[in-house]
Structures are given as structure tokens and as C-alpha cells.
Amino acid sequence: MMPRKSITLDTLPVGDLAYAIRCLIANRKTTEAEVLHFVRERVQRIAVIQVELKALLAGVVLAAPAAATARKPPTAKAAPTKQSSFRRLQGRYMGLIRNFTGAVRSRIKGLAKAKGLPAGIAEMTKLLTSKTKATTPRKLGAKPKATAARKLGTKPRVAKPKRVAAKVAPRKLKLSPARRAALKIQGTYIGLLRSLPAAEKAKMKVLAAKSGMAAAVVTMRRGKR
């Protein structure tokens, strides 16, 4: 038998190399974007080398090659695995099951064990969104606080009535007859003064300051007649 030749990447046919790259992409070892990036980078490097060779032949020294400043290949986002999908589903189930207690919770757990987590999640979502009497408490199956307090042997708390401050009647001022008469004249004076124009008001104020409010009231009443 003839000895087999050792296979290297340099001796592989183009079709075999393309098949190997497709297998790597299918097994998520690399991505199509990364492969194309390296192909473009190789083309750029070849172009840079060709330019450098022409420059060396002409006796010109070039700056650093542009390939050194080339962008890094784009990193591929990790595809969601079965384990991560199951963890998200489990987290959603655990978040919803906290809203239920008692017999309802046991029934949902049995449903999830028999038919899977999606069935349990669908049942809990249906119960939470429905507008029945069973969903009125915050946690389904929970007993009212009064019954729980009776079991512990304590009395339920009763709201104490709010204290209302007693209304205090206003103090009656004890006025002398002279003070009452003065206040009455003052009220009449202010009422008559409001109906006068600005020029007459000024005159009545001067008269009230000199002769008193009573004289001003008499004058304003005469003027109205």
C-alpha cells in the first residue's frame, strides 16, 4: 500500500476548506462575519505589501502599514441556549407563583409538574387577569385577617374614632353705649364716603379730621338730598 500524504491547510482543496468553515459556523465556533473580516484583512495586507514593494523598488520609505490599525473583528453575540431559555421560563414561573397560596398554589404546582412550566404560567396569567371574586384578594387562597387573628387567639384591631376638637364660641365684646354710637357713626361715614367721587371724598376726609365723623355724615346726607 502507498503511504498517505499528510494533509495540511495549505494542501486542502478550496471546496474542503469551504466545507470546514461551514461546519465551524454551524457548530457556533465562529461566525460568517468573522470569516469575511479575516478574508478582507488578508486582501488589505496583500495590497499594503504590494505598495511597500513598489516603494522599496523606488527607494521610498513608507509609514506603518494600514493593516496595523485595522479594526478588530466583530464579536458574535452568544446565541441563546436551551439552559438559558429554561432559566428564564423558571424565573417567570417563580415570580408568578408568589401571588398564590393554599389550594390554588398546590393546584398550579401539580399542573406545572404534569404538563410543564408553560402550562402553569398560562394558568396563573389567566387567574391574575380574570375579574372574578377569587382574584379580589392580593394573594389567592389567602384567608382574611380576622380569621387568622381568631386562630391565634387575639382580637382583631378596631380603628379608633378620631378625636374632634370642640368648637369654642367666640367671646362677646362688652362695649359701652358711647363706643357703640361711635362705631355706628364710623360705619355710616365709610358707607357714605364710598358713593362719592374722588374730589368730594377728599373734602369729606378733611372735614372729618377737623370737625369729626358726625359732622361729615351730616354734610354728606344733606348733599344727597
C-alpha positions, 0 to 999 in steps of 0.5 A: 500500500502507498503511504498517505500524504499528510494533509495540511491547510495549505494542501486542502482543496478550496471546496474542503476548506469551504466545507470546514468553515461551514461546519465551524459556523454551524457548530457556533465556533465562529461566525460568517462575519468573522470569516469575511473580516479575516478574508478582507484583512488578508486582501488589505495586507496583500495590497499594503505589501504590494505598495511597500514593494513598489516603494522599496523598488523606488527607494521610498520609505513608507509609514506603518502599514494600514493593516496595523490599525485595522479594526478588530473583528466583530464579536458574535453575540452568544446565541441563546441556549436551551439552559438559558431559555429554561432559566428564564421560563423558571424565573417567570414561573417563580415570580408568578407563583408568589401571588398564590397560596393554599389550594390554588398554589398546590393546584398550579404546582401539580399542573406545572409538574404534569404538563410543564412550566408553560402550562402553569404560567398560562394558568396563573396569567389567566387567574391574575387577569380574570375579574372574578371574586377569587382574584379580589384578594392580593394573594389567592387562597389567602384567608382574611385577617380576622380569621387568622387573628381568631386562630391565634387567639387575639382580637382583631384591631378596631380603628379608633374614632378620631378625636374632634376638637370642640368648637369654642364660641367666640367671646362677646365684646362688652362695649359701652353705649358711647363706643357703640354710637361711635362705631355706628357713626364710623360705619355710616361715614365709610358707607357714605364716603364710598358713593362719592367721587374722588374730589368730594371724598377728599373734602369729606376726609378733611372735614372729618379730621377737623370737625369729626365723623358726625359732622361729615355724615351730616354734610354728606346726607344733606348733599344727597338730598 
